[in-house]
């Protein structure tokens, strides 16, 4: 059953919280995706079957939450995620897909004491700068400055509206330019056929972050969605791996 919370900033966020044993698994979706996607629903079903507590939610401007998508930015969606985490007591395992991987890293940087483990699925840290901005030609940069937005084609439906605020605010949220300590188990998953996140980006993140137990798994031929019958069990296996130390601590 979908419920709603209001963030400290006044945005309405739709969420679905499933009761179960901890650490609570929290799914953070990607740019312009929502909590009814294949991975989110698969993980919720898995959580019910295995008795795990699970949270999925829609950022503002996404899915069933309030606000307009083009009014949002990385900082807003990070704040939305933090508000959603206030629903949970105890340790959490963050599972971030694409943009959700970036937001997971922001959460981990801000409140590492709450994190039992982290799984990044085609994690896309700093993509507003290293993806969008770096890929703009001079005409697009001029249009962004003049009009406050540019429109980009999307493989997933309606075009992306990329705003000046998204780009500029994103620069205050970058995680690959300063030390990134992740004092817990981390698993990164990426498909070699991903056209949105390169292997180079994944390796850069792996080399940049500092963790006592961090691994990157590449799946040959998998695309950015990472939602095939082969991909989905890899996600739950990664969750189990990063949860194991916290589960043993909780168990005494």
C-alpha positions in Angstrom: 0.0 0.0 0.0 1.4 3.3 -1.1 1.6 6.0 1.7 2.8 9.6 1.7 5.2 11.6 3.8 5.9 15.3 3.7 9.6 16.2 3.8 11.0 19.0 5.9 11.1 21.0 2.7 7.4 20.5 2.2 7.5 18.0 -0.7 5.1 15.1 -0.7 6.9 11.7 -1.2 5.1 8.5 -2.0 6.5 5.3 -0.5 5.9 1.7 0.4 7.5 0.3 3.5 7.4 -3.5 4.1 7.9 -4.8 7.6 10.5 -7.4 8.3 13.9 -8.2 9.8 16.8 -5.7 9.4 18.9 -4.3 8.2 16.2 -2.6 6.2 16.9 -2.7 2.5 16.2 0.7 0.8 15.9 1.0 -2.9 16.9 4.3 -4.6 15.8 4.6 -8.2 17.3 6.3 -11.1 16.9 9.6 -13.0 13.2 9.9 -14.1 12.4 6.4 -12.9 9.9 5.4 -10.2 9.3 2.8 -7.6 7.1 0.6 -9.8 10.1 -0.4 -12.0 11.2 -4.0 -12.4 14.1 -3.9 -9.9 12.1 -2.1 -7.1 9.1 -4.5 -7.4 11.4 -7.6 -7.7 13.3 -6.6 -4.6 10.1 -5.9 -2.6 8.8 -9.4 -3.5 12.2 -10.9 -2.6 12.0 -9.0 0.8 8.5 -10.3 1.5 9.6 -13.9 0.7 12.7 -13.7 2.8 11.3 -11.7 5.7 13.4 -8.6 5.1 12.3 -5.1 5.9 12.2 -3.1 2.6 11.5 0.5 1.5 10.9 1.9 -1.9 9.9 5.4 -2.7 9.5 8.1 -5.4 11.7 11.2 -5.4 9.7 14.4 -5.8 8.8 14.9 -9.5 8.9 11.1 -10.0 6.2 8.5 -10.0 3.4 9.2 -7.5 5.2 11.9 -5.5 4.4 15.6 -5.8 6.3 18.4 -7.7 7.4 18.7 -11.3 10.4 16.7 -12.5 12.1 19.6 -14.2 11.9 21.6 -11.0 14.1 19.1 -9.1 17.8 18.6 -8.7 20.2 16.2 -7.1 20.1 18.0 -3.7 16.3 17.9 -3.7 16.2 14.2 -4.4 18.9 13.6 -1.8 16.8 15.4 0.8 13.8 13.3 -0.2 15.8 10.2 0.4 16.9 11.4 3.8 13.3 12.1 4.7 12.3 8.6 3.6 15.1 7.2 5.8 13.5 8.8 8.8 10.8 6.2 8.5 13.3 3.5 9.5 14.8 2.6 12.9 18.1 0.8 12.9 20.7 0.0 10.2 20.0 0.1 6.5 21.4 -1.4 3.3 21.3 1.1 0.5 20.6 -0.2 -3.0 21.1 2.6 -5.5 20.4 2.3 -9.2 22.1 4.7 -11.6 21.3 8.2 -10.1 20.3 6.3 -7.0 23.8 5.1 -6.7 25.0 8.7 -6.5 22.4 9.5 -3.9 23.4 6.4 -1.9 26.9 7.7 -1.8 25.8 11.1 -0.6 23.8 9.4 2.2 26.7 7.2 3.1 29.0 10.3 3.3 26.5 12.2 5.5 25.5 9.4 7.9 27.9 6.4 7.6 26.9 5.3 11.1 23.5 4.2 9.8 24.7 2.2 6.8 25.2 -1.6 7.2 26.1 -2.0 3.5 25.7 -0.5 0.0 24.9 -2.0 -3.4 25.3 0.2 -6.5 23.6 -0.9 -9.7 25.1 0.9 -12.7 25.9 3.7 -10.2 26.2 7.1 -11.9 28.0 9.5 -9.5 28.5 13.0 -10.7 26.7 12.4 -14.0 25.3 15.9 -14.2 28.8 17.1 -14.6 30.7 14.3 -16.2 27.8 13.1 -18.3 25.4 15.9 -19.3 27.7 19.0 -19.0 30.8 17.3 -20.4 28.7 16.1 -23.3 27.1 19.4 -24.2 28.4 21.2 -27.2 28.9 25.0 -27.3 25.4 25.6 -28.7 23.8 23.5 -25.9 25.8 25.3 -23.2 24.7 28.6 -24.7 21.1 27.5 -24.8 21.3 26.3 -21.2 22.6 29.7 -20.1 20.1 31.6 -22.2 16.9 29.5 -21.7 17.7 27.9 -18.4 17.2 24.4 -19.9 18.0 22.1 -22.8 16.2 19.1 -24.1 17.9 15.7 -24.7 16.5 12.6 -26.3 16.0 9.6 -24.0 16.1 5.9 -24.8 13.3 5.4 -22.2 10.5 7.6 -23.5 9.9 11.3 -23.2 12.9 13.6 -23.8 14.9 14.7 -20.7 14.6 18.4 -19.8 18.0 19.3 -18.3 17.9 22.5 -16.4 20.6 25.0 -15.4 19.7 24.4 -11.8 20.2 20.7 -12.2 23.7 21.2 -13.5 24.8 24.0 -11.2 23.3 22.5 -8.0 24.8 19.2 -8.9 28.3 20.7 -8.7 27.8 21.0 -4.9 27.0 17.3 -4.7 29.9 15.7 -6.5 31.5 12.7 -4.8 34.5 11.8 -7.1 36.4 15.0 -6.4 36.9 14.6 -2.6 37.7 11.7 -0.3 34.9 9.1 -0.1 35.0 6.8 2.9 32.6 3.9 2.9 33.3 2.1 6.2 31.1 -1.0 5.4 30.8 -3.6 2.7 30.1 -2.4 -0.8 29.2 -4.1 -4.1 29.0 -2.4 -7.4 27.3 -4.1 -10.4 27.5 -3.1 -14.0 26.7 -4.5 -17.4 29.3 -4.3 -20.2 26.5 -3.2 -22.7 25.6 -0.2 -20.5 25.5 2.8 -22.7 24.8 5.3 -19.8 27.5 4.3 -17.4 30.9 3.3 -18.7 33.2 0.7 -17.2 35.7 3.5 -16.8 33.3 5.3 -14.5 32.8 2.2 -12.5 36.6 1.7 -12.2 37.1 5.3 -11.3 34.6 5.0 -8.4 36.2 1.7 -7.3 39.6 3.3 -7.2 38.4 6.5 -5.6 36.3 5.2 -2.7 37.8 3.7 0.4 36.1 0.6 1.9 37.2 -2.4 3.9 35.3 -4.7 1.6 34.5 -3.3 -1.9 34.0 -5.2 -5.2 32.9 -4.5 -8.7 31.2 -7.2 -10.7 30.8 -6.8 -14.5 28.2 -8.8 -16.3 28.9 -9.4 -20.0 26.1 -8.1 -22.3 23.9 -6.6 -19.6 22.5 -3.1 -20.3 21.8 -0.1 -18.0 18.5 -1.5 -16.7 20.3 -4.5 -15.2 16.9 -6.2 -14.9 17.2 -9.5 -16.8 16.7 -12.9 -15.2 20.5 -13.1 -14.7 20.9 -9.6 -13.3 18.2 -9.6 -10.7 19.5 -12.5 -8.6 23.0 -10.8 -8.7 21.4 -7.9 -6.9 19.9 -10.0 -4.1 23.1 -11.9 -3.7 25.0 -8.6 -3.4 22.5 -7.5 -0.7 23.0 -10.7 1.2 26.8 -10.2 1.1 26.8 -6.7 2.4 24.1 -7.5 5.0 26.0 -10.5 6.5 28.4 -8.5 8.8 25.5 -6.4 10.1 23.3 -9.4 10.5 26.0 -11.2 12.6 26.4 -8.2 14.8 22.7 -7.9 15.3 22.5 -11.5 16.2 25.0 -11.1 18.9 
